[in-house]
Amino acid sequence: MASGQDTQPDQREQSSDNQPQQKQSGWVIARPFGIPVYVSPYWFVIAGVFIVIYANDLSASLSGSMRFVVAAAFVVLLYVSVLVHELSHSVVARGYGLPVRRILLYPLGGISEIEREAPTPGREFAVAGAGPALSLALGVVGWGLAQLVQYGIAGALIRQLMWANIIVGVFNLLPGLPLDGGRMLRAVIWKLTGKPTTATIAAAWAGRVLALALLAIPFFSGSLAGGDIVSTVWVVAIAAFMWFGASQSIKATRFRERLPALQARRLARRAVSVPANTPLAEAIRRADEAGARAVVVVDHDNKPIAIVNESSVMATPPQRRPWVDTGSMARAIDPGLVLSADLQGMALLDAIRRSPASEYLLVEPSGEVVGVLAARDLDQVFAGV
């Protein structure tokens, strides 16, 4: 059962919508230490499957509905252990002043959504290691209880939970992202090289190698040749989770590398101003003559009131352009479409998220027009990420 922390910033996708303003998928079931705990809707489906599988395993020792009650108790306690694992990440992170958005329990485990990365490799190591350490501690407590309660349903549950916490703790110590061990590896490489980006890429590739190694298990164990199909599917699902998580870490790192290039002033397109009734062909001629790549519609006081949509212009056949007013190709400039030319990085992305559009008017603090920012130019900055 996988577990981990999420400290990656959102990324701007090809649409101007962004990995969406943190979708609140699931239901809040608790708020320990003020941290909202969400349960994914899919959790109930997978939990039901686990209960049925475990109940079937108990059929030799229990009969009737009791085996389903015991199976349900085990599954619930297992996810309580996962929640405690994630809480340890979150509590340590908050102790370092890192804001925690929420904890999400999903079918394969859980995740702590920490909004910022730790500022030092030592703190990164501590936050990442807190989860596996507590899981292993719960395993030790379970071992102690198993010595006291050795028989019956209670003893069986304790032993199952003991092994579950030991497995979760050990598995999460594997040195590859997105597992906790991967973040601990990242912290060590960060400390040795002084380069957090290099450390992330190295730990993510280690995670990909681990994912491929997991996929090889069913082949070498012979389970694909008439063996345990459920275990095979489970291993494949965990391997896919690890590969996806490692790939997301690489993608987020490449994203952060390109943030410095995201400067509104540098990306601004030079614009020409024309009245709304100017023929589109004439507006294009003026733009070409001035070496401009954007057209702004102005009123009789020469005040910008609309921005010509590039896609609409491209979709208009050249033979029709002399007969089309430029104003009909433009979008009115709402307050959200006027941005400071000094915006850059995440501040620029946040401004765009608030008012999705294809073009924005860039202005100086004095109100003077600098040019037009096209959303497609932003996408080019992150092309290939």
Disulfide bonds with the S-S distance in Angstrom:
none
